[in-house]
């Protein structure tokens, strides 16, 4: 008979392997959605609407070139988890689905490059259209409008978090700038 200690050690080993694979997958995904970055910060957290989100700062030659946000939204078959790359001008550089459990042949098509690549270069608030996309919209997947809206919602969350971050950073820079003046100025 195997002892409980043996089984606990086996479970711990498997959990460590899963965590290692998860980290490797995350690192690869960050590099895909913000391809011009040569390194990323450790995980950072930003809060919005009572929820914490993880993000990473991407740099190239020591300069910040963008951010990668982890977001999620409720789809037809459950939560859809994404990583979204956004450059310093606020445009989407890439989207990657980390987990999805939508209907096979319909919602699962959200993983296809043709769908995901529609977000690249977009900024602001993105909409979903059933009849042809515009500069501010993406074309919904046929038969999977709920999934299309969920992915778009998660991308919009990332764009909103980026805007919130940039406003806060701008405020901090202005505050530091004015502190540099003498008090009698």
C-alpha positions in Angstrom: 0.0 0.0 0.0 1.1 3.5 -0.7 1.2 5.9 2.2 -0.7 9.2 2.3 2.7 10.9 2.3 3.6 9.3 -1.0 0.4 10.5 -2.6 0.8 14.1 -1.2 4.3 14.2 -2.7 3.1 13.0 -6.0 0.3 15.6 -6.1 2.9 18.3 -5.2 5.2 17.3 -8.0 2.3 17.3 -10.5 1.2 20.8 -9.3 4.7 22.1 -9.7 4.8 20.8 -13.3 1.5 22.3 -14.1 2.6 25.7 -12.6 5.8 25.5 -14.6 4.0 24.8 -17.9 1.5 27.5 -17.1 4.3 30.0 -16.6 6.0 28.9 -19.8 2.7 29.3 -21.7 2.1 32.8 -20.2 5.7 33.9 -21.2 5.2 32.6 -24.7 1.8 34.4 -25.0 3.1 37.7 -23.7 5.8 37.6 -26.4 3.1 36.8 -29.0 0.7 39.7 -28.1 3.5 42.3 -27.7 6.1 41.0 -30.1 8.3 44.1 -30.1 9.1 43.7 -26.4 12.3 41.9 -25.5 11.5 41.6 -21.8 8.5 41.9 -19.4 8.2 43.1 -15.9 7.0 40.8 -13.1 3.3 40.6 -12.7 1.7 43.8 -11.6 -1.9 44.4 -10.5 -4.4 47.1 -11.2 -7.9 47.3 -9.8 -11.1 48.4 -11.5 -14.7 47.9 -10.6 -13.7 46.0 -7.4 -11.7 43.4 -9.4 -8.0 42.9 -9.6 -6.3 42.4 -13.0 -2.8 41.2 -13.8 -0.7 43.1 -16.3 2.9 43.2 -17.4 5.0 46.1 -18.7 6.9 45.3 -21.9 10.2 46.9 -22.7 12.7 47.0 -25.6 16.2 48.4 -25.0 15.0 49.6 -21.6 12.1 51.7 -22.9 8.5 50.9 -22.2 6.8 49.9 -25.4 3.5 48.5 -24.2 1.6 46.4 -21.7 0.0 43.0 -21.6 -3.2 42.6 -19.7 -4.9 39.4 -18.5 -8.7 39.8 -18.7 -11.8 37.6 -19.0 -15.4 37.8 -19.9 -18.4 35.4 -19.7 -19.1 33.6 -23.0 -21.8 31.2 -24.0 -20.1 28.2 -22.5 -18.2 29.8 -19.6 -15.4 32.3 -18.9 -13.1 33.2 -21.8 -9.6 34.2 -20.5 -7.4 36.4 -22.7 -4.1 38.2 -22.9 -4.2 41.5 -24.7 -1.1 43.4 -25.9 -1.5 47.2 -26.1 1.3 49.6 -27.3 2.0 53.0 -25.7 -0.3 54.7 -28.2 -3.2 52.7 -26.9 -3.6 50.3 -29.9 -4.1 46.6 -29.6 -1.0 44.7 -30.8 -2.3 41.2 -30.3 -4.9 39.0 -28.6 -4.5 35.5 -27.4 -7.1 33.2 -25.8 -5.7 31.5 -22.8 -8.9 29.4 -22.0 -12.2 28.9 -23.7 -15.0 26.4 -23.6 -17.5 27.5 -26.2 -19.5 25.4 -28.6 -17.4 23.3 -31.0 -17.6 24.7 -34.6 -19.2 27.9 -33.5 -17.8 29.8 -30.5 -14.5 27.8 -30.6 -13.8 29.6 -33.9 -12.9 32.6 -31.7 -9.4 31.0 -31.5 -9.0 31.3 -35.3 -6.5 34.0 -36.4 -9.0 35.5 -38.8 -11.2 36.4 -35.9 -8.5 37.4 -33.4 -6.5 39.5 -35.8 -9.5 41.9 -36.3 -8.6 43.5 -33.0 -5.0 44.5 -34.0 -4.6 48.2 -34.5 -7.9 49.1 -32.8 -8.2 51.4 -29.8 -10.8 53.1 -27.7 -14.0 51.1 -27.4 -14.5 48.3 -29.9 -18.0 47.2 -31.0 -19.3 44.0 -32.6 -21.1 44.0 -36.0 -23.0 41.2 -37.7 -23.0 43.0 -41.0 -19.4 44.0 -41.8 -16.9 45.7 -39.5 -15.8 49.3 -39.4 -12.7 51.0 -37.9 -14.2 50.7 -34.4 -15.9 47.3 -34.8 -15.1 43.6 -35.5 -17.1 41.2 -37.5 -19.0 38.8 -35.2 -18.5 35.0 -35.7 -21.5 33.5 -37.5 -23.6 31.7 -35.0 -21.5 32.8 -32.1 -22.5 36.4 -31.4 -22.3 35.9 -27.6 -18.8 34.6 -27.9 -17.8 37.5 -30.2 -19.2 40.0 -27.7 -17.5 38.3 -24.8 -14.0 38.4 -26.4 -14.7 42.0 -27.4 -15.7 42.8 -23.8 -12.4 41.3 -22.5 -10.4 43.3 -25.1 -12.3 46.5 -24.1 -11.6 45.8 -20.5 -7.9 45.7 -21.3 -8.2 48.9 -23.3 -10.0 50.6 -20.4 -7.4 49.4 -17.9 -4.7 50.8 -20.2 -6.5 54.2 -20.3 -6.9 54.2 -16.5 -3.2 53.4 -16.1 -2.1 56.1 -18.5 -4.3 58.7 -16.9 -2.8 57.8 -13.5 0.7 57.9 -14.9 0.1 61.2 -16.5 -1.2 62.6 -13.2 1.9 61.3 -11.3 4.3 62.8 -13.9 2.5 66.2 -13.7 2.6 66.1 -9.9 6.3 65.3 -9.9 6.9 68.1 -12.5 5.2 70.7 -10.3 7.0 69.5 -7.2 10.3 70.3 -8.9 9.5 74.1 -8.9 10.6 76.1 -5.9 7.7 76.9 -3.4 7.8 80.6 -4.1 7.4 80.2 -7.9 
